[in-house]
């Protein structure tokens, strides 16, 4: 863990808040320790609920880095990635994530208590739903 990189992620979060966005920031560090890319949350100014810095960096890494380089990277982020971002990170090939605030700590700082869970209902129609999926994954 590199405190300098983690402090930079926190500074990016402060910049996001100053710019009118939720206070989250992240940076991606290469295998050699150099900063490859930085992002701030821009979900309000971009009018895009997916404009989280972790997701933007996961997309960048998946497009821009070969698998071996991506596997050697570390993302430093001001807060533990949300479920959406965690899913993207798992698919991006990024090697490691280091965060400052945990999701639980973040929710403790929210006076509103956070987002309500979306009700779900399933699984259903397994025999039909498995047809397009079978054989796709090795």
VEXTORKOL-339509 format. One line per 2 residues: number of its first residue (from 1); their letters; for each residue y, x, z of N, C-alpha, C, O. Coordinates in nm, 3 decimals, padded with zeros to 5 digits, always signed. Last residue first. Layout:
NUM = a = Y X Z Y X Z Y X Z Y X Z | ...
REM end
This chain:
138 = xx = -02.078 -01.571 -02.129 -02.196 -01.482 -02.128 -02.268 -01.489 -01.994 -02.369 -01.422 -01.975 | -01.980 -01.900 -02.215 -01.966 -01.787 -02.124 -02.093 -01.703 -02.124 -02.204 -01.757 -02.121
136 = xx = -02.077 -02.085 -02.405 -01.949 -02.019 -02.425 -01.936 -01.892 -02.341 -01.888 -01.789 -02.389 | -02.309 -02.218 -02.340 -02.318 -02.105 -02.432 -02.187 -02.032 -02.454 -02.186 -01.926 -02.517
134 = xx = -02.143 -02.521 -02.275 -02.270 -02.447 -02.274 -02.269 -02.337 -02.382 -02.232 -02.361 -02.497 | -01.912 -02.663 -02.338 -01.903 -02.544 -02.253 -02.029 -02.457 -02.262 -02.021 -02.335 -02.256
132 = xx = -01.955 -02.897 -02.476 -01.866 -02.797 -02.537 -01.861 -02.665 -02.460 -01.811 -02.566 -02.512 | -02.153 -03.013 -02.285 -02.184 -02.981 -02.424 -02.086 -02.878 -02.483 -02.133 -02.777 -02.536
130 = xx = -02.071 -03.096 -02.035 -02.127 -02.962 -02.046 -02.148 -02.919 -02.191 -02.161 -02.799 -02.218 | -01.986 -03.358 -02.061 -01.885 -03.254 -02.042 -01.941 -03.115 -02.061 -01.868 -03.023 -02.099
128 = xx = -02.225 -03.504 -02.077 -02.133 -03.500 -02.191 -02.035 -03.383 -02.181 -02.005 -03.317 -02.280 | -02.341 -03.458 -01.826 -02.418 -03.434 -01.948 -02.329 -03.425 -02.071 -02.358 -03.347 -02.162
126 = xx = -02.129 -03.536 -01.644 -02.176 -03.399 -01.656 -02.246 -03.372 -01.789 -02.216 -03.274 -01.856 | -01.951 -03.748 -01.573 -02.003 -03.732 -01.709 -02.052 -03.589 -01.737 -02.021 -03.530 -01.840
124 = xx = -01.753 -03.601 -01.311 -01.810 -03.717 -01.380 -01.860 -03.675 -01.518 -01.813 -03.575 -01.572 | -01.675 -03.457 -00.986 -01.703 -03.450 -01.128 -01.768 -03.578 -01.180 -01.829 -03.654 -01.104
122 = xx = -01.382 -03.650 -00.909 -01.479 -03.594 -01.001 -01.577 -03.508 -00.926 -01.559 -03.491 -00.806 | -01.055 -03.675 -00.849 -01.174 -03.759 -00.850 -01.271 -03.703 -00.952 -01.244 -03.707 -01.072
120 = xx = -00.771 -03.590 -00.640 -00.861 -03.566 -00.753 -00.985 -03.653 -00.739 -01.017 -03.700 -00.629 | -00.429 -03.593 -00.544 -00.563 -03.648 -00.531 -00.645 -03.622 -00.657 -00.593 -03.630 -00.768
118 = xx = -00.249 -03.306 -00.469 -00.271 -03.406 -00.573 -00.412 -03.461 -00.557 -00.507 -03.383 -00.557 | -00.083 -03.247 -00.158 -00.198 -03.224 -00.247 -00.208 -03.338 -00.348 -00.179 -03.454 -00.315
116 = xx = +00.267 -03.177 -00.133 +00.152 -03.264 -00.104 +00.041 -03.234 -00.204 +00.067 -03.200 -00.319 | +00.420 -02.867 -00.047 +00.383 -02.967 -00.147 +00.264 -03.050 -00.100 +00.173 -02.998 -00.035
114 = xx = +00.598 -02.814 +00.268 +00.534 -02.776 +00.142 +00.499 -02.894 +00.054 +00.543 -03.007 +00.078 | +00.746 -02.864 +00.498 +00.602 -02.854 +00.509 +00.531 -02.822 +00.379 +00.409 -02.804 +00.381
112 = xx = +01.018 -02.861 +00.517 +00.958 -02.980 +00.456 +00.806 -02.978 +00.465 +00.742 -03.081 +00.442 | +01.085 -02.613 +00.609 +01.108 -02.726 +00.700 +01.043 -02.854 +00.648 +01.014 -02.945 +00.726
110 = xx = +00.898 -02.327 +00.575 +00.946 -02.445 +00.503 +00.964 -02.560 +00.602 +00.870 -02.599 +00.671 | +00.776 -02.133 +00.720 +00.921 -02.120 +00.701 +00.983 -02.241 +00.631 +01.105 -02.256 +00.629
108 = xx = +00.511 -02.198 +00.704 +00.574 -02.205 +00.835 +00.726 -02.193 +00.828 +00.796 -02.238 +00.918 | +00.460 -02.133 +00.439 +00.465 -02.274 +00.476 +00.527 -02.294 +00.613 +00.590 -02.396 +00.637
106 = xx = +00.463 -01.850 +00.468 +00.562 -01.919 +00.385 +00.573 -02.065 +00.426 +00.684 -02.116 +00.445 | +00.234 -01.812 +00.624 +00.365 -01.774 +00.678 +00.477 -01.844 +00.601 +00.574 -01.891 +00.660
104 = xx = +00.044 -01.902 +00.437 +00.058 -01.970 +00.566 +00.193 -01.939 +00.630 +00.259 -02.028 +00.683 | +00.072 -01.712 +00.236 +00.100 -01.852 +00.207 +00.122 -01.932 +00.334 +00.208 -02.020 +00.339
102 = xx = +00.232 -01.419 +00.373 +00.114 -01.497 +00.336 +00.158 -01.639 +00.303 +00.268 -01.681 +00.338 | +00.466 -01.182 +00.246 +00.440 -01.305 +00.323 +00.309 -01.368 +00.278 +00.278 -01.370 +00.159
100 = xx = +00.376 -00.950 +00.068 +00.448 -00.943 +00.196 +00.415 -01.065 +00.282 +00.343 -01.053 +00.381 | +00.083 -00.826 -00.109 +00.192 -00.921 -00.085 +00.252 -00.904 +00.054 +00.188 -00.850 +00.144
98 = xx = -00.080 -00.682 -00.376 -00.033 -00.656 -00.240 +00.086 -00.750 -00.218 +00.178 -00.753 -00.299 | -00.358 -00.689 -00.585 -00.234 -00.755 -00.548 -00.203 -00.725 -00.402 -00.290 -00.739 -00.315
96 = xx = -00.525 -00.519 -00.854 -00.502 -00.541 -00.712 -00.369 -00.611 -00.692 -00.276 -00.595 -00.772 | -00.570 -00.519 -01.140 -00.665 -00.464 -01.046 -00.648 -00.503 -00.901 -00.748 -00.519 -00.830
94 = xx = -00.562 -00.764 -01.395 -00.487 -00.684 -01.298 -00.580 -00.644 -01.184 -00.660 -00.725 -01.138 | -00.692 -00.940 -01.559 -00.747 -00.806 -01.550 -00.671 -00.714 -01.456 -00.710 -00.599 -01.437
92 = xx = -00.629 -01.209 -01.579 -00.544 -01.111 -01.647 -00.602 -00.970 -01.650 -00.565 -00.890 -01.736 | -00.774 -01.383 -01.426 -00.808 -01.375 -01.568 -00.733 -01.263 -01.640 -00.771 -01.227 -01.752
90 = xx = -00.658 -01.361 -01.177 -00.801 -01.336 -01.189 -00.843 -01.317 -01.334 -00.936 -01.242 -01.362 | -00.398 -01.445 -01.237 -00.423 -01.305 -01.202 -00.570 -01.270 -01.216 -00.604 -01.161 -01.263
88 = xx = -00.437 -01.718 -01.275 -00.393 -01.635 -01.387 -00.420 -01.488 -01.359 -00.461 -01.414 -01.449 | -00.512 -01.791 -01.013 -00.602 -01.814 -01.125 -00.566 -01.728 -01.245 -00.654 -01.671 -01.310
86 = xx = -00.280 -01.724 -00.874 -00.405 -01.655 -00.841 -00.506 -01.672 -00.954 -00.578 -01.578 -00.988 | -00.098 -01.909 -00.980 -00.082 -01.767 -01.010 -00.209 -01.689 -00.981 -00.244 -01.598 -01.056
84 = xx = -00.204 -02.147 -00.872 -00.183 -02.133 -01.017 -00.177 -01.985 -01.054 -00.243 -01.941 -01.148 | -00.200 -02.094 -00.592 -00.326 -02.117 -00.664 -00.314 -02.098 -00.814 -00.402 -02.041 -00.877
82 = xx = +00.039 -01.827 -00.531 -00.008 -01.965 -00.520 -00.137 -01.980 -00.600 -00.178 -01.886 -00.670 | +00.027 -01.500 -00.383 +00.030 -01.587 -00.501 -00.026 -01.727 -00.472 -00.124 -01.743 -00.399
80 = xx = +00.225 -01.419 -00.105 +00.089 -01.438 -00.155 +00.092 -01.533 -00.274 +00.155 -01.639 -00.265 | +00.538 -01.268 -00.189 +00.461 -01.371 -00.121 +00.322 -01.381 -00.183 +00.305 -01.354 -00.302
78 = xx = +00.640 -01.057 -00.330 +00.706 -01.094 -00.205 +00.627 -01.195 -00.124 +00.647 -01.207 -00.003 | +00.411 -00.815 -00.457 +00.480 -00.943 -00.466 +00.530 -00.986 -00.329 +00.470 -00.956 -00.226
76 = xx = +00.279 -00.584 -00.673 +00.344 -00.600 -00.543 +00.429 -00.725 -00.553 +00.508 -00.740 -00.646 | -00.016 -00.519 -00.840 +00.102 -00.606 -00.834 +00.150 -00.608 -00.690 +00.072 -00.630 -00.597
74 = xx = -00.151 -00.236 -00.986 -00.131 -00.309 -00.861 -00.005 -00.392 -00.874 +00.100 -00.341 -00.913 | -00.397 -00.129 -01.233 -00.263 -00.169 -01.187 -00.268 -00.235 -01.050 -00.372 -00.283 -01.005
72 = xx = -00.640 -00.076 -01.344 -00.583 +00.025 -01.255 -00.446 -00.011 -01.201 -00.386 +00.069 -01.129 | -00.689 -00.282 -01.517 -00.773 -00.273 -01.398 -00.719 -00.172 -01.297 -00.749 -00.181 -01.178
70 = xx = -00.510 -00.218 -01.724 -00.486 -00.335 -01.639 -00.564 -00.326 -01.509 -00.511 -00.358 -01.403 | -00.646 +00.002 -01.835 -00.515 +00.020 -01.772 -00.486 -00.095 -01.679 -00.442 -00.074 -01.566
68 = xx = -00.878 -00.126 -01.931 -00.889 -00.016 -01.835 -00.756 +00.007 -01.762 -00.755 +00.030 -01.641 | -00.778 -00.319 -02.114 -00.853 -00.359 -01.995 -00.859 -00.250 -01.889 -00.845 -00.278 -01.770
66 = xx = -00.437 -00.258 -02.216 -00.581 -00.259 -02.242 -00.651 -00.283 -02.108 -00.591 -00.268 -02.002 | -00.153 -00.476 -02.199 -00.231 -00.365 -02.146 -00.376 -00.374 -02.192 -00.432 -00.483 -02.204
64 = xx = -00.024 -00.704 -02.303 +00.030 -00.571 -02.329 -00.057 -00.454 -02.287 -00.036 -00.342 -02.335 | -00.138 -00.950 -02.234 -00.095 -00.926 -02.372 -00.072 -00.779 -02.402 -00.097 -00.733 -02.513
62 = xx = -00.189 -00.924 -01.962 -00.299 -00.965 -02.051 -00.265 -00.937 -02.197 -00.353 -00.905 -02.276 | +00.067 -00.857 -01.866 -00.042 -00.760 -01.856 -00.155 -00.795 -01.953 -00.209 -00.707 -02.020
60 = xx = +00.207 -01.098 -01.915 +00.250 -00.972 -01.977 +00.135 -00.872 -01.979 +00.109 -00.808 -02.081 | +00.066 -01.276 -01.751 +00.071 -01.296 -01.896 +00.107 -01.167 -01.967 +00.045 -01.131 -02.068
58 = xx = +00.126 -01.158 -01.503 -00.014 -01.170 -01.547 -00.020 -01.190 -01.698 -00.103 -01.128 -01.765 | +00.404 -01.191 -01.497 +00.347 -01.056 -01.506 +00.201 -01.058 -01.547 +00.156 -00.969 -01.620
56 = xx = +00.418 -01.470 -01.479 +00.482 -01.402 -01.591 +00.427 -01.260 -01.608 +00.407 -01.214 -01.720 | +00.284 -01.508 -01.237 +00.227 -01.563 -01.360 +00.289 -01.494 -01.482 +00.218 -01.463 -01.578
54 = xx = +00.461 -01.386 -01.059 +00.323 -01.338 -01.069 +00.258 -01.385 -01.199 +00.186 -01.309 -01.263 | +00.700 -01.535 -01.086 +00.695 -01.395 -01.130 +00.552 -01.342 -01.145 +00.526 -01.262 -01.235
52 = xx = +00.680 -01.857 -01.239 +00.662 -01.774 -01.120 +00.649 -01.629 -01.165 +00.594 -01.602 -01.271 | +00.726 -02.080 -01.415 +00.799 -01.952 -01.428 +00.798 -01.873 -01.297 +00.903 -01.827 -01.251
50 = xx = +00.621 -02.334 -01.419 +00.527 -02.222 -01.421 +00.595 -02.086 -01.424 +00.527 -01.984 -01.436 | +00.822 -02.519 -01.440 +00.755 -02.508 -01.310 +00.656 -02.392 -01.305 +00.612 -02.355 -01.196
48 = xx = +01.116 -02.469 -01.584 +00.975 -02.446 -01.614 +00.902 -02.423 -01.482 +00.918 -02.318 -01.419 | +01.393 -02.425 -01.616 +01.339 -02.562 -01.617 +01.190 -02.559 -01.653 +01.143 -02.633 -01.740
46 = xx = +01.502 -02.182 -01.578 +01.429 -02.200 -01.703 +01.375 -02.342 -01.720 +01.319 -02.376 -01.824 | +01.609 -02.221 -01.325 +01.701 -02.191 -01.435 +01.634 -02.202 -01.571 +01.702 -02.227 -01.671
44 = xx = +01.368 -02.277 -01.181 +01.477 -02.375 -01.190 +01.569 -02.346 -01.309 +01.602 -02.437 -01.385 | +01.196 -02.057 -01.217 +01.146 -02.192 -01.242 +01.257 -02.296 -01.252 +01.242 -02.394 -01.324
42 = xx = +01.201 -01.786 -01.201 +01.308 -01.850 -01.280 +01.272 -01.996 -01.307 +01.314 -02.053 -01.409 | +01.132 -01.516 -00.990 +01.108 -01.657 -01.016 +01.228 -01.713 -01.092 +01.343 -01.690 -01.052
40 = xx = +01.128 -01.202 -01.163 +01.178 -01.289 -01.057 +01.136 -01.431 -01.090 +01.108 -01.462 -01.206 | +00.957 -00.894 -01.237 +00.994 -01.034 -01.266 +01.045 -01.101 -01.140 +01.012 -01.063 -01.028
38 = xx = +00.891 -00.584 -01.401 +00.938 -00.659 -01.285 +00.972 -00.801 -01.329 +01.011 -00.824 -01.443 | +00.663 -00.326 -01.504 +00.743 -00.446 -01.531 +00.780 -00.513 -01.399 +00.710 -00.499 -01.298
36 = xx = +00.573 -00.073 -01.425 +00.556 -00.115 -01.564 +00.645 -00.233 -01.600 +00.698 -00.241 -01.711 | +00.646 +00.196 -01.230 +00.669 +00.052 -01.242 +00.664 +00.016 -01.390 +00.742 +00.067 -01.470
34 = xx = +00.386 +00.437 -01.170 +00.514 +00.398 -01.230 +00.524 +00.246 -01.240 +00.423 +00.177 -01.257 | +00.137 +00.508 -01.081 +00.239 +00.480 -00.980 +00.374 +00.440 -01.037 +00.466 +00.410 -00.962
32 = xx = -00.063 +00.527 -01.266 +00.005 +00.652 -01.230 +00.117 +00.633 -01.128 +00.185 +00.729 -01.091 | -00.140 +00.262 -01.308 -00.232 +00.353 -01.240 -00.168 +00.484 -01.195 -00.212 +00.545 -01.097
30 = xx = +00.168 +00.071 -01.253 +00.058 +00.128 -01.331 -00.029 +00.222 -01.250 +00.004 +00.256 -01.136 | +00.273 -00.221 -01.101 +00.273 -00.075 -01.095 +00.148 -00.024 -01.166 +00.037 -00.071 -01.141
28 = xx = +00.482 -00.492 -01.126 +00.351 -00.441 -01.162 +00.360 -00.290 -01.175 +00.443 -00.238 -01.249 | +00.647 -00.705 -00.894 +00.648 -00.595 -00.989 +00.506 -00.547 -01.010 +00.421 -00.559 -00.922
26 = xx = +00.824 -01.007 -00.801 +00.702 -00.927 -00.816 +00.727 -00.811 -00.911 +00.815 -00.817 -00.996 | +00.968 -01.265 -00.594 +00.977 -01.154 -00.688 +00.852 -01.070 -00.687 +00.781 -01.063 -00.586
24 = xx = +01.129 -01.564 -00.495 +01.004 -01.490 -00.515 +01.024 -01.382 -00.620 +01.089 -01.405 -00.722 | +01.295 -01.812 -00.397 +01.302 -01.670 -00.363 +01.169 -01.595 -00.371 +01.105 -01.568 -00.270
22 = xx = +01.391 -02.031 -00.668 +01.314 -02.006 -00.548 +01.299 -01.855 -00.524 +01.291 -01.778 -00.619 | +01.729 -01.973 -00.800 +01.586 -02.000 -00.812 +01.515 -01.984 -00.678 +01.573 -01.929 -00.585
20 = xx = +01.989 -01.880 -00.813 +01.965 -02.024 -00.812 +01.820 -02.065 -00.824 +01.791 -02.180 -00.855 | +02.028 -01.611 -00.787 +02.044 -01.668 -00.920 +02.012 -01.816 -00.928 +02.010 -01.873 -01.037
18 = xx = +01.957 -01.564 -00.526 +02.100 -01.553 -00.561 +02.128 -01.614 -00.697 +02.238 -01.663 -00.722 | +01.678 -01.584 -00.561 +01.750 -01.685 -00.483 +01.900 -01.683 -00.515 +01.961 -01.788 -00.531
16 = xx = +01.634 -01.352 -00.713 +01.597 -01.483 -00.766 +01.675 -01.592 -00.693 +01.731 -01.682 -00.756 | +01.715 -01.156 -00.531 +01.789 -01.173 -00.656 +01.758 -01.310 -00.719 +01.848 -01.375 -00.772
14 = xx = +01.514 -01.186 -00.338 +01.654 -01.214 -00.301 +01.739 -01.235 -00.426 +01.827 -01.321 -00.427 | +01.299 -01.100 -00.493 +01.301 -01.238 -00.441 +01.443 -01.277 -00.401 +01.486 -01.389 -00.428
12 = xx = +01.369 -00.835 -00.529 +01.364 -00.923 -00.647 +01.365 -01.070 -00.604 +01.423 -01.154 -00.672 | +01.332 -00.750 -00.265 +01.467 -00.747 -00.324 +01.473 -00.836 -00.448 +01.573 -00.905 -00.470
10 = xx = +01.055 -00.776 -00.250 +01.139 -00.859 -00.163 +01.282 -00.863 -00.215 +01.347 -00.968 -00.211 | +00.985 -00.579 -00.434 +00.946 -00.718 -00.459 +01.030 -00.813 -00.374 +01.072 -00.919 -00.422
8 = xx = +01.084 -00.356 -00.296 +01.144 -00.393 -00.425 +01.109 -00.537 -00.460 +01.194 -00.611 -00.511 | +00.906 -00.350 -00.083 +01.049 -00.379 -00.056 +01.121 -00.416 -00.185 +01.212 -00.500 -00.183
6 = xx = +00.679 -00.275 -00.223 +00.682 -00.406 -00.158 +00.826 -00.445 -00.124 +00.863 -00.562 -00.135 | +00.752 -00.018 -00.304 +00.727 -00.121 -00.404 +00.732 -00.262 -00.343 +00.784 -00.355 -00.404
4 = xx = +00.773 +00.101 -00.049 +00.888 +00.102 -00.140 +00.872 -00.007 -00.247 +00.967 -00.079 -00.277 | +00.515 +00.082 +00.059 +00.623 +00.001 +00.116 +00.745 -00.006 +00.026 +00.815 -00.108 +00.023
2 = xx = +00.217 +00.056 -00.087 +00.340 +00.132 -00.101 +00.456 +00.045 -00.053 +00.491 -00.054 -00.118 | -00.119 +00.084 +00.000 +00.000 +00.000 +00.000 +00.124 +00.088 +00.000 +00.134 +00.183 +00.078
REM end
